[in-house]
Amino acid sequence: MAQPVSAERVERIYARLSGRYDLFFDRILQPGREVALKALGLEDGERVLEVGVGTGLVLPLYPHGCEVVGIDLSDAMLSEARERIARLGLWHVSVEKMDAARLHFPDGSFDAVFAPYVISVVPDPRKAMDEMQRVCREGGRIAVVNHFLSRNPIKAAVEKALSPLSMHLGFHLDTPLEIVLRTRRLKLIRTEKVNLFGNWTLTLLEKTGEQ
């Protein structure tokens, strides 16, 4: 995997993208978000964490009976998300600036965690997965939607070659699925290809009591 992008660089990149993010990434990636939320099976009264909330494209899709907390590293993206919250009256939602690798929540704070298109963006995806596992309660669910390194050797070679270029847009093309699957105390429930041409994968996991 290519060298990680620093948190500061990620923030600068998404500050530049914030005003145009919805134009490029709404229709293309929204189907995967919708499939993931359905897979989480959220119920009224549950508390949900969205890691990498961005401009808040997912926020209108959550059940109003849930408490939703969104975090992101980019002030510019969070400003767009807050405008969306106010415009749509999403009073069950709050957002705040936070590093996915250093979540400021106690252990087991959430019934479900959703990470849409963020694992290949964060500087330390393993640490981010560990933190999501930590703040999810035992028996809770974690849904990750992301592009992962292809299992096809030829396609994987191309993705590895292009990953240094993709880093200029703030993400890695060569993030391995094993980062998600081998996270401590998480049991795989299902995987599913989503979005155009199935180039992204939904991974649904459950937190177990096993150490």
C-alpha positions in Angstrom: 0.0 0.0 0.0 1.3 3.5 -0.9 2.5 5.9 1.8 -0.3 7.4 3.9 -1.7 10.9 3.2 -1.2 13.1 6.2 -4.3 14.4 8.1 -3.3 17.9 7.3 -3.1 17.2 3.5 -6.5 15.4 3.6 -8.0 18.4 5.3 -6.6 20.8 2.6 -7.8 18.6 -0.2 -11.3 18.3 1.0 -11.4 22.0 1.9 -10.9 22.6 -1.9 -13.4 19.9 -2.8 -16.2 20.8 -0.4 -18.1 23.2 -2.6 -18.2 20.7 -5.5 -18.2 17.4 -3.6 -22.0 16.8 -4.0 -21.8 17.5 -7.8 -19.2 14.7 -8.3 -20.0 12.2 -5.6 -23.8 12.3 -4.9 -25.4 10.3 -7.7 -22.4 8.0 -8.4 -21.9 6.9 -4.7 -25.4 7.3 -3.2 -26.7 3.8 -4.1 -24.0 2.3 -2.0 -24.9 4.5 1.0 -28.5 3.5 0.7 -27.7 -0.2 0.5 -25.5 0.1 3.6 -28.1 1.9 5.7 -30.7 -0.7 4.8 -28.2 -3.4 5.8 -27.6 -1.8 9.2 -31.3 -2.2 10.0 -31.4 0.9 12.2 -34.2 1.1 14.7 -35.7 4.0 16.7 -33.8 4.7 19.8 -30.5 3.6 18.5 -27.4 5.8 18.5 -25.4 5.9 15.2 -21.9 7.2 14.4 -21.1 8.2 10.9 -17.3 8.4 10.3 -16.4 10.7 7.4 -19.7 12.5 7.3 -18.4 15.0 4.6 -21.1 17.3 3.4 -23.9 15.2 5.0 -25.2 13.4 1.9 -26.3 10.4 4.1 -27.9 12.5 6.9 -31.4 12.8 5.4 -31.6 9.0 5.0 -31.3 8.1 8.7 -34.5 7.3 10.6 -35.6 10.3 12.6 -36.0 8.1 15.7 -32.2 7.5 15.8 -29.6 9.8 17.3 -27.0 10.4 14.7 -23.5 11.8 15.3 -21.3 12.6 12.3 -17.6 13.3 12.4 -15.1 14.6 9.8 -11.7 16.1 9.7 -12.6 18.9 7.3 -14.0 22.2 8.6 -15.2 23.1 5.1 -17.1 19.8 4.6 -18.6 20.1 8.1 -19.8 23.6 7.3 -21.7 22.1 4.3 -23.1 19.4 6.5 -24.4 21.9 9.1 -26.1 23.9 6.4 -27.8 20.7 5.3 -28.9 19.9 8.8 -30.4 23.3 9.3 -32.1 23.5 5.9 -33.7 20.0 6.3 -34.5 20.3 10.0 -32.5 17.2 10.9 -32.6 17.9 14.7 -31.7 14.3 15.5 -28.3 14.8 13.9 -25.2 16.6 15.1 -21.7 16.8 13.6 -18.3 17.7 14.9 -14.6 17.8 13.8 -12.7 14.7 14.8 -10.0 12.4 13.6 -11.3 8.9 12.8 -8.1 7.5 14.4 -8.8 9.3 17.7 -12.5 9.2 18.4 -13.4 11.2 21.5 -16.2 8.8 22.6 -16.2 6.2 25.5 -16.1 2.5 24.7 -19.4 1.1 23.4 -21.0 4.5 22.9 -22.9 3.5 19.7 -25.3 0.8 18.5 -24.1 1.2 14.9 -21.2 2.8 13.0 -21.2 3.7 9.4 -18.1 4.5 7.4 -19.0 5.5 3.8 -16.0 5.9 1.5 -13.6 6.9 4.2 -11.2 3.9 4.9 -9.1 4.7 1.8 -9.0 8.4 2.8 -7.8 8.3 6.4 -4.1 8.4 7.0 -4.2 5.3 9.3 -7.1 2.9 8.2 -6.2 0.2 10.7 -6.3 2.6 13.6 -9.6 4.0 12.3 -11.1 0.5 12.2 -9.8 -0.2 15.7 -11.5 3.0 16.9 -14.8 2.2 15.2 -14.7 -1.2 16.8 -14.0 0.3 20.2 -16.9 2.8 20.3 -19.4 0.3 18.9 -21.2 -1.7 21.6 -21.0 -5.5 21.9 -23.5 -6.9 19.4 -23.6 -3.7 17.5 -23.1 -3.3 13.7 -20.4 -1.6 11.6 -21.0 -1.0 7.9 -18.1 0.0 5.7 -18.5 1.0 2.0 -15.3 1.5 0.1 -13.2 0.7 -2.9 -10.7 -2.0 -2.1 -7.7 -3.4 -3.9 -9.0 -5.8 -6.6 -8.5 -9.6 -6.2 -7.8 -9.7 -10.0 -4.0 -9.6 -10.3 -4.0 -7.5 -13.5 -6.5 -5.0 -12.1 -4.7 -4.9 -8.8 -1.4 -4.1 -10.5 -3.0 -1.1 -12.3 -4.6 0.1 -9.0 -1.2 -0.1 -7.2 0.4 1.8 -10.1 -2.2 4.5 -10.0 -2.5 4.9 -6.2 0.3 7.5 -6.0 -1.7 9.6 -8.4 -5.0 9.1 -6.6 -3.3 10.3 -3.4 -3.4 13.8 -5.0 -7.2 13.6 -4.6 -6.8 12.4 -1.0 -7.5 8.6 -1.3 -5.7 5.3 -2.0 -6.7 2.9 -4.8 -4.8 0.1 -3.2 -6.4 -0.2 0.2 -6.7 -4.0 1.0 -10.0 -5.4 2.2 -8.1 -7.3 4.9 -7.8 -4.1 6.9 -11.5 -4.3 7.5 -11.9 -8.1 7.8 -9.0 -8.6 10.2 -10.1 -6.0 12.7 -10.1 -7.4 16.3 -13.5 -8.4 17.6 -15.4 -7.9 14.4 -17.2 -10.8 12.7 -18.1 -10.6 9.0 -21.8 -10.7 8.4 -21.9 -10.1 4.6 -20.1 -8.4 1.7 -21.8 -7.0 -1.4 -20.6 -5.2 -4.5 -22.3 -1.8 -4.9 -22.5 1.2 -7.2 -21.6 1.4 -10.9 -19.9 -1.7 -12.2 -19.5 -3.0 -8.6 -16.3 -1.2 -8.0 -17.1 -0.6 -4.4 -17.8 -3.1 -1.6 -20.2 -3.0 1.3 -18.9 -4.9 4.3 -21.2 -5.5 7.2 -19.7 -6.6 10.5 -20.8 -7.3 14.0 -18.9 -6.6 17.2 -18.4 -9.8 19.2 -17.4 -10.4 22.8 -14.3 -12.3 21.7 -10.9 -10.7 22.4 
